[in-house]
């Protein structure tokens, strides 16, 4: 996986493994992740812009905030995800793909932590039960 680190590799590398919170975007294809200290970007779409990527591409990435204690996934499944017309099937695939790609990215960074979907983002998952 290619990591784009904002504002620089050295600044992000200096906080990896510390208790500082990080923000990460993982591309749906699992090829690229954009990473920053949470305070340097504040929002995922802002991180895209600061990294020189179109912020309109926000719906092409899984969005995560993490630290040593765990990772919170901003679970927002785009309506055109993988061109799956059935909403329930689309959300299931989004969930499976996100778990795989986010865990892979975190692992490559040396983080073996739980992946959590905060309550406010669980409504799509809850409706599938």
Order of alpha helices (4+ residues) and beta strands (2+ residues): beta-alpha-beta-beta-alpha-alpha-beta-beta-alpha-beta-alpha
